[in-house]
Amino acid sequence: MRRALSLTVAATAGAASLIPGVSVAATPDPVRWGPCPEKVASPRLECSTLEVPLDYRDPDGRQIEIAISRLASEEPSRRRGVLLTNPGGPGGAGLDHPAVLAASGLPKKVLDSYDVIGFDPRGVGRSTPVTCDLTREQQYRGNFPPYAYTAADVAREAGNARTIAEQCATSRTAWMLPHTTTANTARDMDRIRAALGAPKVSYLGHSYGTYLGAAYTTMFPERSDRIVLDSNLGPGGYDVTAMRSFARGLEDRFPDFAKFAAAHPEYGLGTTPEQVTAKFFDLAKRLDAKPVQGIDGTAFRGFTFERLYGDALMPELAEFWQAVDTDRPVPSIPLWPNMENLMAARFYVICGDSRWPGTVREYQRNVAVDRLKYPMLGGSTAGIGPCAFWPTERVEPPVRIGDRGPSNVLMVQNERDPGTPLAGAQKLRKAFGKRATMVTADQGGHGVHPFGRNTCANDAVTAFLTTGQRPSQDLACAAEPSK
């Protein structure tokens, strides 16, 4: 009888763990905080590790480590709970993110109200990391495929994409491949919540972190307190639609740079926005045909795209263009620290979260469409990548974002965001329905709170995190003059 009961309990647990968001693993031990590893910023930051199931369908099976950090409130009498954070990615480390937020101007009222928690997501950094054994050249190629002018260009790139997919699938961490997903990272977040003894958690996520936060509050609505999603992906997360939308994002944002460069004729890039735009196409085409000092057209487009994330980066971008145009020494484009792990973790997540087109012909069609629609970047972002050749088996379907749950989500969004365009944020807002309120800021760049200069949008986030009050309806914040 006892054995039959054990089998019944085991079967019930196995069935429950297949339900998105349900973990039947034992409650984790309380967190013991200690010093952070070297190179993690801020002496106030404390660190620890937490074991979580590799596969939540088998909660007592193989475990992996999640590295977590805490920037504790210095006003315990004002502390109201825990604020989990994520800087974006996927593939981005978040262990030092609480310190970065504090240094970037996260208001003292917020810092007093919460213990701010950071973590390296599964597969990333000081958590159990993944690899695809990417060469330096493969890392340098970055997130975007080379710009495809023809169908033959897409077919040619398919070989490189297949090679990377095969490297990921045969790497020494391939055992993590099916389980390194946004849904499982959300489950890890809930394990962090439990280990901290918090009945609910609040959340501040940026960029890809918006999809992670949307997944968490969808899977665990009853454990979500105040959820802030800043610079939003669409409801499908980092899928093929999001990848193609980068081209729209560049077109949305580029006029801001064209206006800046035209107002600074000392860079020699043109005296009107139209001339600056023409210079972009001229330089990109020249570098596609003949790289300069190791900078090809793909690197030029990627560097331009990234430097449009913030207004403060525009002078650096203009100087880079000037150097390329006049054949002066071009500063090397540095790789991000731990670039191999960052790119590998990105592939594991984006390719594992959703299904991407699986034939070269589909990418050729997409490129033909986007190259005409968004000529600056569409021939690249619609191109073929490793996800086209990813293993077809999926442990579970993607998290479907919907309107079921408490009305406790605040979305904030720049109108001209290159990385997460407004069009995607509007789709996520529609998917959330009554659960969300959205604040848009009439400014460009990637990231609103606390990085942006729009007081209206920043104050809305601060008020929500500290008082729970959101605007009564969606709010459009007017542009503010540069300081």
PyMOL commands that set and color helices and strands:
alter all, ss='L'
color gray80, all
select helices_A, chain A and resi 2-17+76-78+97-103+108-113+136-141+151-170+174-179+182-195+208-219+221-223+240-262+265-267+273-289+297-307+311-326+339-353+360-373+378-381+386-389+422-435+455-467
alter helices_A, ss='H'
color red, helices_A
select strands_A, chain A and resi 34-35+46-53+63-71+81-86+114-119+201-206+224-230+409-416+436-444+475-477
alter strands_A, ss='S'
color yellow, strands_A
deselect
rebuild
show_as cartoon
